[in-house]
Amino acid sequence: MPSSDQSLPENTPGVLRPGQQRQFHQDGFLLLENWIPADLKQQLIDRAYQLIEQADLTEHNRFSTTDRAQINNDFFLESAETIRCFFEEKAFDEQGHLTQPRAQSINKIGHALHDLDDVYQAFAQRPEFGALARDLGLLEPHLYQTMVIFKQPRIGGEVTWHQDATFFYTEPTSVITYWFALEDATLENGCLWLEPGGHTGPLRERYHRDDRDLRMEPLDAMPWPDDTSGTPMPVKAGSLLVFHGHLPHYSAPNRSDKSRLALTFHVVDGQYPYAPENWLQRPTLGTFPL
């Protein structure tokens, strides 16, 4: 496994050392430990559960990467410019009743948290996040999507192998993912798996939007990694994994008794046109520069 690195203090003009930049370009990802102070991490966690309690969950909208037919397209598309909760696909019994409390039934909250929620907006505006993107080559970093991902105990769903540039297409590829561990991510509760160096391979798919319809378009038949070519990345709470938009990644189901709470940003370089076919569009909110 590539070695992890500590970040520099946030008040420096750049946050990465040259060796860390080289590691990112070689491996396609970088692990930065202790990037979220403990008190701020708890604030983000507490706010996520407050949002669940405040949400209108009368519609049972589920999220799944293994069966996208379960996704309500209108509900999903409209979440680009609001804050919505999505249930785990296994949160309900055959009669449609929740099998555990609603706070332990949510798959994710998305996707405009950084625009519409004071706690997440203040976090997104921390200067080190824009400095990090610029250190990694983005000239005009813009935050397009924020998600809180829960990976709930016992029912947390698998996220199949994919590349984030599939969903945030620019030419050339510019999207970078920030994956913040709000709780410890372990092999047992569904930590990320990555393919070191896999970002040098082709983009395999594009997720196309045509009005209200969504479809996955195959681009390249290169096989996805598996548990022999992928690398598990267990990380401690407070750590940040940052990775390239072409880097294949995956997470297994969580069948343990511990949750695996994470926060993600998807950051795109504003100097390149953002494809109108991308599912997430922000005609009202506009861009959010870092």
Secondary structure, 3 states (H helix, E strand, C coil): CCCCEECCCCCCCCCCCHHHHHHHHHHCEEEEECCCCHHHHHHHHHHHHHHHHHCCCCCCCEECCCCHHHCCHHHHHHHHHCEEEEEECCCECCCCCECCCHHHCEEEEEECHHHHCHHHHHHHCCHHHHHHHHHCCCCCEEEEEEEEECCCCCCECCEEEECHHHCCCECCCCCEEEEEECCCECCCCCCEEECCCHHHCCCCEEEEEECCEEEEEECCCCCCCCCCCCEEECECCCCEEEEECCCCEEECCECCCCCCCEEEEEEEECCCCECCCCCCCCCCCCCCEC
